[in-house]
């Protein structure tokens, strides 16, 4: 990289500049987008290597440190989130280069919006200031809403409008909590606030406001009403990004703030309440997924269900510490990879059939074998079957639940796995039913193989977890580093 600009800045600057270039040179947008995706993966790789050798890195932009300036900070958690985004981003970019025709309106607007979204995600994972986090949340939210409306159908526009209103409400609620903190303490840097924040009515109100705002954006039950239609009516690459990355951004903030900023404020009752919301989401989202007749709605409602695991883990992190911390972050990573593969395979089926009513897609396994193998492999991870990353994450959470004596969370996790198996196998059974003489459907290899690569990675994550687990220990919050739990 030219000059003395650190790697940490390039992770934001590259997609931001690329977004501008794809808007100016629309005919070359897909070439620019895919090329930049490869570059970002390389930059993130170098940055992770730097964190592995040097530990957490803090960089002050322009030499002005907090509280006056903007600091960027990366530790093991944010590094893993950057890697997750880069991996999903590369696959989605390759897929989108084949999915959107170069002369289409969707092609012209997808690439700048997607790259702006990518820049916002990277900035969010690296920010340390609560107001800067608000700015990045807004960049991510507005880009995501615009992408959700990309198809311009009546259903997509209605879902995108609902998404916009919910996103703005979540942002305003979050910002109100931040404003209360600033009025009373005069600082917004997370590390500095942590030293002065004490348990009390004001801190509990602030935590409640910020938590509710981020729960709205993460679509946990009962605040999930906007998600299924927004995800199901968007183009396949957009659905994948929304499900795998956008909702993970607000979850990442919740995880970071609860156990970095509010670690002395969080109460066991609050953690149990969030866990109950997650448990209901697992069951309710799975039941709704079983009742759907459209493939993308099945996958969308499964997102509602699987997001519940992330919040069931909150009381476990509070009680057990490191083990549950690893489990919940690894589940987020595994879900992002597998869900992207599943949405992309669903998009390929819809692209070929012209609809996504899976009951009318008989004999699809013979006609599109690679796509159905992709869907099945992604399902293995989402169900939690060995040796997938989903299995390892769920196993870690099960151990945490039993170790902490909170056996009811283990029961919910097992029930969720059975329900996930039911709706995945329901789709697969339709794909293998029926005997016809129809020829195999051929589609662009970029559509099939980019999704298959992610599905294989989702399965292999269970075999190569040591490196991500070690990375997560770099800069781990002291609150979760207490062996065998024990909340302070």
N, C-alpha and C positions, 0 to 999 in steps of 0.2 A: 504493500500500500504506500502511496506517495506521502512524503512529508512525515511529520511526527504525530499524526492523528492516531490515537490508540485504537485497538481493535474494537473496544467497547462502543466507541462512537460510530464506527463503520456499520455496525449491526442495525443502526437506526438510519444512518445517512444513505446507505446504498438503496434500500427499498424506497425511501422518500424521493431520491433523485430519479430512480427508475420509473416511479409513478408519473412524474412530470414528463419524462421522455416518451412513455407509452401513450400519453394523452396528445403529445405534439406529433408523434410519428405513429399513427394508428395502424398503418399497414404492417409495420414491423413490431407491433405490440407483443404478439405471441413469442416472437424470437427474442425480443428484449426480456420479456417476463421469464422465460425458461432459462435463459443465460444468467440473468441476475439471481435466479433461485439457486443455481449451482454455486455462484460466487458467495451468496449468503451462507450456504452450508459450509463452505471452506472457511469463511471468516469465523463462524460460530465454532467450528472445530478448533481453530487456532486459539480462540478465546477460552474454550473449555480446557485446552491443554495448559494455558497460562494460569487458569484458576487452580488446576490440579497441582501445579508445581509451586505456585506462590500463595495460595489461599485466597480468601475474599479480596476483591479489588474495589476500591472507591476512587472515582475520578471526578474532580471539580471542573465543570465547564468554564472556560475562560479564566481559570485560576481563582474564581470566586467561590469559596466554599459556603456551606450552609451556615447561618440561615439566610444570608443575602443572595447567594448564588444557587445553582442547580447542581446537585451531585448525582452521579450515576454509580450504582453499586451492583456487584454481581457476586453471589456465593453459589453453593452447590444447587440450591433450589432453583434460583433464577437461571442458572446455566442449563439445568435439565429442561426447564420450560422453553428456553431458547432453542435447544436441540430438538425438542418435540415440535415446535413451530416450524423449524427449518425442514425437518423430515416430512411433515405433512405438507408444507408449502411446496416443496420440490415435486412431490407426487401430484398434488392438485394442479400445479402449473403445467406439468407434462400432459395431464389428462385434459385440462382446459384448452390446450393448444390444438387438440383434435376435436373437442366437443363443440366449440364455437366456430362457425364459419368466419373466415377472415373479412368478409364483406358485410357481416351482420352488425346490427346496432349493439347487440349483447356483447360481441367481441370488442367493440370500440370502448365500451364503458366498463367491462369486467376488469380489464388489466389495471388501469389506474386506480380503481376503487380497491381491488384486491391488494395491490402493493401499498397503498395508503394504509389499509387495514394491517398489513404485515408490519409496516413501520410503527404504527400505533401499538401493536402487541409487544414488539421488542422494547419500545420505550417504556411501556407499562411494567414489564418484567425487570427493568433496570432502574426505575425511579425510586427515590427514597423520601420524597416530599409529598405530603398528602394533597396539596393543591395541584402539583404536577401530575399526580396520579389521577386527579379529577380530569385534567386536560386530556390525558391519554385515554381515559375511559370514554370521553366524548368522541375523540377521534375514532376509536374502535366502534363505538355504538353507531355513529352517523354513517360510517363506511359500511357497517354490517346491514343497517336498514336499507341503504341504497342498493346493496347487492341483493337483498331479499326481494326487492321490487323489480329486479332486472328483467324478468320475463314479461312484465307489463300486463299480465292477465288480470282480470277482475279479482280473482281469488288472491293472487300474489300481492296486488296493491292494497287490498283490504287487510291482509295479514301483516304487510309491512307497516301500514299506518298504525295498527294496534301495537306492533313491536316498537315503533317510534315513541308512542305515548308512554308505554311502560318503561322504555329506556330512559326517557327524559324524567319521568317520575323517580326512577331509581337514582339517577344522577343528582337530582335536586335534594333528595333525602340524604344521600351521602354528603353533598356539599353543605347541608345544614349542620350535620354533625361536625364537619371540618371547621365551619365558621365558629361554632361554640368552643371548640378546642382553641382556636386562634385568639378569640376574645379573652379567654381566661388564662392562656399561657404565653401567647405572643410568638410561638414557634410552630413550625409545621413539619420539621424533620423528624422522621420516625425514631431514630436513635436518641435524639435529644428529648423528645416527648416522653419516651419510655422512662427516662430518669426522673421525670417530675410528675408523671401521672400516678395518681393514687385512687384506690377504690373509694367510691362515694356516689351520691345521687347524680352529680354532673357527669362523672365518668360513665356511669351506667346508662344514662340518657344518650350520651354521645355514641357509646358502643351499640346501643339499640338502633339508633338512626342509621349509622354506617352499615350495620349488619342487615337491616331491612332493605336498604337501598341496593346492596350487593346481592341479596337473596332474590330480589326482583329480577335482576339481570341474569342470575344463574338459573332462574326458572325452577326453583325447588317448590314442591307442593306446599301450599295451594296457590302459589304464584306462577304456575307453569302454563296458564291458559293461553298465553301468546305464542308459545314455542312450537307446538306441533304444526299448526297451519303455516307459520313463517318458514319452517324448515322443509315441509313437504311440498310447498308450491314454488320454491326457488329452484333454479337450475342445479343440477347435481353437484358441480364443483362448489357452488355457493352453499348448498345444504351441508356438504362435508366440512367446509370451513366454519360454518356457524355452530355445528354440533361438536366438532373436535377442538376448536380453538377459542371461539368467542366466549362461550359460557365458561371455559376454563380460566379466562382472564379474570373474571369477577370472583371465581372460586379461589384462584391464586391470591387475590387481595384479601379475601376473608381469612384464608389460612395464614397469610403473612401478618395481618393485623391482629388476629386473635392471639397468636402465639409469639409475636414480637413486640407489639405495642400494648395490647390489653392483657398481657399474661398475668399481671397482678390484679386485674379487674374482673376477669372471667370467673364466673361461679360454676360449680358443678351442675346446678339447676339449669343455667343457661345452656350449657353444653348438652345436657340431656334433652332439653326442648328442641334444639337444632337436630339432635339425633332422631327424635320422634318424627319430625318433619321428613327427614331422610327415609326413615322406615316406611312411612305412609307412601312416599313417592315411589319406593321400590315396588310395593304391592299394587298400588293404584295405577301407576304407569304401565306395569306389566299386564294387568287385566285389560286396560284400554288397548294395548298393542295386540292382544289376542283377539280383540273384537273388530279390528280394522280389515278392510278388503283391499285397500291400496297399499302397495309395497312401501312406498316412501312414508306413508303415515305409520306403518308398523315400525319402521326404523326410527321415525321421529318420536313416537311414544316410548320406544325403548330407551331413547336418550333421557326422557323424563325419569324413567325407572332407574337407569344406571347412575344418573347424577345423585340419586339418593344415597348410594354407597359412600360418596364423598363426605356426606354430612353425618351419616351413621358413625364415621370415623372420628368426629370431633370429640365426643365424650371419651373415646378410647385413647386419643392423643393426650387428653387431659389426665387420664389415669395411668397409662402405661408409658407414654413418652416415645422414645426412639423407634421402637418396633412398629407402633401404630402410625407414626410419622412416615416411615418408609412405605408402609402398606398403602396409605391413602395417596401419597404422591405417585407411587408406582401404578396404582389403579388409574389415576388420572392420565398417566402416560399411555398405559395399555389401552384404555378406552379411546383416547384420541386416535391412536394408530388403527385400531380395529374398526371404530365407527367410521373413519374416513374411507377405509376399504369397503365397508358395507354400503355406504351412501354412493360411492363411485360405481360399485357393481350394480346397485339398483338403478342408477342413472344410465348405465350401459344397456340394461334390459329395457328400460323405458325408451331409450334412444332407438333401439332396434324394433320394438313392438309398437311404439306410438302411444302407449298408455302404461300404467303401472298397476293394473288390476291383476294381481298375481293368480287369482283363480282362473283367469283366462289365458295364463301362460303355461299351458300344459306341455309337457315334454321339453321344457326349456333346457334341462340338463344335457340332452343330446344335441340340441341345436346350438347352445352356447356353453360348452363345457367349462371353458376357462373362467367365465363370469360366475357360474354357479359354484365352482371350486373356491373362488375368491369369497363368495358369500358364506360358504360353509366354514372356511378357515377363520374368517372374521367372527362368525358365530361361536366357534370354539373358544375364542378369547373372551367374548362377552358373556358366555355361559359360565366360564371359569373352569374349563376342562384342562387337564395337564397335557402338554408341558407349557402351556401358553403363559403370557405375562398376566392375563386376567386371573388365571389359577393361582399364580404365586402371590399376587396382590390380595386376593380374597383369602388365601390360606394365612397370610400374615395378619389380616384383620380378624380372622377367626381365632387365631392364637391369642391375639391381643384381648379379644372379648372374653375368652375363657380364663386367661391369666389375670384379668382384672376382676373376675367374678361376675361380669355383666353378660351372662349366658344368653339373655334375650336378644342381644344384637347378633349373636351367632345364629340363632334360629331365623332371624330376618334374612341374614345373608344366604343361608341355605335355601329358604323359600324363594328368594329372588333368583337364585341359580336355576331352580326347577321351573319357575315361570318363564325365565329367559329361554330355557331349552324348549319349552312348549311353543313359543311363537317363532323361534328359529326353525324348528323342525316342521312347523305348519307350512312355512314358506317352502322349505326344501321338499316336502312331500308333494306339493303341487308341481314343483319343477320336475319330479321324476315320474309323475303320473301321465298316463296317456301314451298311446302308440300311434305315431303318424309316419307318413312317408316324406314329410317336409325336409328339405335340405338344411344343412347347418347354416346358421346366420353368421356371416363374416362382418366384422366391424374393425375399425381402425385399431391396430395393435397397441397404440398408446393408451386407448381407453381400457383395454383389458389388462395389459401387463403392468401399468402403473398401479392399478388397484391390487393386482395379485402380489406385487412386491411388498406392498404394505401389509396385506393379510399374512404373508409368510413371516414378515418381521414381527407382527403381533404374536404369532405362535412362538417364534424364537426368543422373544423377550423373556420368557420363563427360563431359558437356558443360559442367558448371559446377563444376569442381574447383578453380579458382583460389582462391576464398574459403576453402574448407576447408583447402587446403594452406597458405595464409597464416596461418590461425588456428592450425594445428599448429606454426608456428614461434614462437609466443608462449610463452615459458617452456620451450622445447625443452631437454632435458638437454645439458649441455656435452659429455658423452661422445659424443653422436651428432651434435654440431654441427661435428665436425672434417671439413673437406672431404675427400672421397674416402677416408673411413674412417680407419683407424689406431687400433687399440685402445690404450688407455693401460694 
